Amino acid sequence: MRKSFIHTKPHIVLLLSCPILAIVAWLRRSYAVDVQLYDTYYILRIDLIAEFLITIILITSLLYWLTRSRTGFPQLTAAHVLATIGIALYIISATGYPPNNAVDTWKPMSPQQYQDWEDLNTRFMMAVVTFAAFQILLVANLIVKWVKG
């Protein structure tokens, strides 16, 4: 059975995705996301979120490179790599609100605008939770590589 490039060299695929994510984040650098944690709102710029996601992807790439001589499950590798890149690209490109909107300028919002703003924040948090959940596949794959040898 022929293995694909993702199965044999996942660290290179992850490394090649980092500049793409950085360019998309640079194009949307003025966008921001509100995160509510208990009674505090944090306003995070998309470029800072992208830096955090790219750091996670670089660490993941390093872990795949360090374990390149061991064999794991190719399905776990492919699922993890594709989900990590896809969800990171979604978080950077499809979430966040543009500058000078009703939230930033304290203009009154209609109920529909407020619902759209809340939905955007909900989609962002769901994407972050999904991104974190898919990192469990990395841990499972590293355990399989360690056990199989």
C-alpha positions as CSV (number, residue, x, y, z in Angstrom):
1,M,0.0,0.0,0.0
2,R,1.4,3.4,-1.0
3,K,1.4,6.0,1.8
4,S,0.6,9.6,1.1
5,F,2.8,12.6,1.9
6,I,0.7,13.3,5.0
7,H,1.4,9.9,6.4
8,T,5.1,9.8,5.7
9,K,6.1,13.5,6.4
10,P,3.4,15.2,8.5
11,H,5.9,17.6,9.9
12,I,6.5,19.1,6.5
13,V,2.8,19.5,5.8
14,L,2.3,21.3,9.1
15,L,5.4,23.5,8.5
16,L,4.1,24.5,5.0
17,S,0.7,25.5,6.5
18,C,2.2,28.0,8.9
19,P,3.1,30.7,6.2
20,I,-0.4,30.3,4.7
21,L,-2.0,30.9,8.2
22,A,0.3,33.8,8.8
23,I,-0.7,35.5,5.5
24,V,-4.4,35.1,6.1
25,A,-3.9,36.5,9.7
26,W,-2.0,39.4,8.3
27,L,-4.8,40.2,5.9
28,R,-7.3,40.1,8.7
29,R,-5.1,41.7,11.4
30,S,-7.6,44.4,12.3
31,Y,-10.4,41.9,13.1
32,A,-11.0,40.9,16.7
33,V,-12.9,38.3,18.7
34,D,-14.6,38.7,22.1
35,V,-14.2,35.9,24.6
36,Q,-16.2,35.9,27.8
37,L,-14.7,34.1,30.8
38,Y,-17.1,34.3,33.7
39,D,-17.7,38.0,34.1
40,T,-14.8,39.4,32.1
41,Y,-14.6,40.0,28.3
42,Y,-11.3,39.6,26.6
43,I,-10.9,41.2,23.2
44,L,-8.3,39.2,21.2
45,R,-7.0,40.3,17.8
46,I,-7.0,37.6,15.0
47,D,-3.3,38.0,14.4
48,L,-2.5,37.2,18.1
49,I,-4.8,34.1,17.9
50,A,-3.0,33.1,14.7
51,E,0.4,33.4,16.5
52,F,-0.9,31.1,19.2
53,L,-2.2,28.6,16.7
54,I,1.0,28.7,14.6
55,T,3.0,28.1,17.8
56,I,0.9,25.0,18.5
57,I,1.3,23.8,14.9
58,L,5.1,24.3,15.1
59,I,5.3,22.3,18.4
60,T,3.2,19.6,16.8
61,S,5.5,19.5,13.8
62,L,8.5,19.2,16.0
63,L,6.9,16.3,17.8
64,Y,6.1,14.5,14.5
65,W,9.7,15.1,13.4
66,L,11.2,13.7,16.6
67,T,9.1,10.5,16.2
68,R,9.6,10.2,12.5
69,S,11.5,6.9,12.8
70,R,8.6,5.2,14.7
71,T,5.4,3.9,13.0
72,G,2.0,4.9,14.2
73,F,-1.5,4.7,12.7
74,P,-1.6,6.6,9.4
75,Q,-5.3,7.3,9.9
76,L,-4.6,9.1,13.2
77,T,-1.8,11.1,11.6
78,A,-3.9,12.2,8.6
79,A,-7.0,13.0,10.7
80,H,-4.9,15.1,13.1
81,V,-2.9,17.0,10.5
82,L,-5.9,17.8,8.3
83,A,-8.1,18.7,11.2
84,T,-5.5,20.9,12.8
85,I,-4.8,22.8,9.6
86,G,-8.4,23.1,8.6
87,I,-9.7,24.3,12.0
88,A,-6.9,26.7,12.4
89,L,-7.6,28.1,9.0
90,Y,-11.3,28.4,9.9
91,I,-10.6,30.2,13.1
92,I,-8.3,32.7,11.4
93,S,-10.3,33.3,8.3
94,A,-14.0,33.0,9.3
95,T,-14.2,34.3,12.8
96,G,-13.9,37.8,14.2
97,Y,-15.7,41.0,13.6
98,P,-14.3,43.9,11.5
99,P,-13.1,47.2,13.1
100,N,-15.4,50.1,13.8
101,N,-18.6,48.0,14.1
102,A,-21.4,48.5,16.6
103,V,-19.6,46.6,19.3
104,D,-16.5,48.7,19.1
105,T,-18.2,52.1,18.8
106,W,-20.9,51.4,21.4
107,K,-23.7,52.2,18.9
108,P,-27.0,50.7,19.7
109,M,-27.5,47.3,18.1
110,S,-30.7,45.8,16.8
111,P,-31.6,42.4,18.3
112,Q,-30.6,40.8,15.0
113,Q,-27.2,42.4,15.1
114,Y,-26.7,41.3,18.7
115,Q,-27.7,37.8,17.8
116,D,-25.3,37.7,14.9
117,W,-22.5,39.0,17.2
118,E,-23.3,36.3,19.8
119,D,-23.4,33.6,17.1
120,L,-20.0,34.7,15.9
121,N,-18.5,34.4,19.4
122,T,-20.2,31.0,19.8
123,R,-18.8,29.7,16.6
124,F,-15.3,30.9,17.6
125,M,-15.4,29.1,20.9
126,M,-16.8,25.9,19.3
127,A,-13.9,26.0,16.8
128,V,-11.4,26.5,19.6
129,V,-12.8,23.6,21.6
130,T,-12.8,21.4,18.4
131,F,-9.2,22.4,17.7
132,A,-8.2,21.4,21.3
133,A,-10.1,18.1,21.0
134,F,-8.3,17.1,17.8
135,Q,-5.0,17.6,19.6
136,I,-5.9,14.5,21.6
137,L,-5.3,12.6,18.3
138,L,-1.7,13.7,18.5
139,V,-1.3,12.4,22.0
140,A,-3.0,9.1,21.0
141,N,-0.7,8.8,17.9
142,L,2.4,9.5,20.0
143,I,1.3,6.8,22.5
144,V,0.8,4.3,19.6
145,K,4.2,5.2,18.2
146,W,5.8,4.7,21.5
147,V,4.1,1.3,22.2
148,K,4.5,0.0,18.6
149,G,8.1,1.1,18.3
